[in-house]
Amino acid sequence: MSPDLSGASWRKSSFSTNGGECIEVADGFPGVMPVRDSKDPQGPALVFPAVSFASFVAAVKSGEFGAV
């Protein structure tokens, strides 16, 4: 079951300086991390388990995917 994201407060990374080609996340949803495309805020959002999203962010920060 997907959470109701109608009242979500979306944010982009403070490191986002590439002309708006970013993802946005919404905090405040226990156990999950909603993610959407900042260029299409009315479009769909993906909802990931919070621990999985945290693992992804840690992998990006450690360089597992090369230079991003």
Secondary structure, DSSP 8 states (H G I E B T S, - for coil): -----TT--EE--TT--SSS--EEEE---TTEEEEEETT-TTS-EEEEEHHHHHHHHHHHHHTTT---
